[in-house]
């Protein structure tokens, strides 16, 4: 894979059509989302290990994140 300087990258981006840029930015956002999800999973698995709990399956991770999200919403936005 070739490495571009920031200036070269900017020039290349400016040659893209608006539609191509939008597709590219969507792909970048998706890759960023996946990287953050992987980091979150790694931190959660490390926490389970520290607590002496067995590793979680993907389904267990999703359920735990859902519960944590719901708890956060209840704390931040009490009715």
DAMO-V997134 format. One record per backbone hydrogen bond with DSSP energy under -1.0 kcal/mol. NH is the residue of the N-H (numbers start at 1). CO is the residue of the C=O. E is the energy in kcal/mol with one decimal. If there is no record, write none. Layout:
BEGIN
((NH	CO	E) (NH	CO	E))
END
This chain:
BEGIN
((9	5	-2.6) (10	6	-2.5) (11	7	-2.3) (12	8	-2.4) (13	9	-2.7) (14	10	-2.1) (16	13	-1.2) (21	17	-2.6) (22	18	-2.2) (23	19	-2.2) (24	20	-2.5) (25	21	-2.9) (26	22	-2.3) (27	23	-2.2) (28	24	-2.4) (29	25	-2.6) (30	26	-2.3) (31	27	-2.6) (32	28	-2.4) (33	29	-2.5) (34	30	-2.5) (35	31	-2.2) (36	32	-2.5) (37	33	-2.5) (38	34	-2.4) (39	35	-2.2) (40	36	-2.4) (41	37	-2.4) (42	38	-2.4) (43	39	-2.4) (44	40	-2.5) (45	41	-2.7) (46	42	-2.2) (47	43	-2.1) (48	44	-2.4) (49	45	-2.2) (50	46	-2.6) (51	47	-2.2) (52	49	-1.4) (53	48	-3.0) (61	57	-2.5) (62	58	-2.4) (63	59	-2.3) (64	60	-2.5) (65	61	-2.8) (66	62	-2.3) (67	63	-2.3) (68	64	-2.7) (69	65	-2.7) (70	66	-2.5) (71	67	-2.5) (72	68	-2.3) (73	69	-2.4) (74	70	-2.3) (75	71	-2.3) (76	72	-2.8) (77	73	-2.5))
END
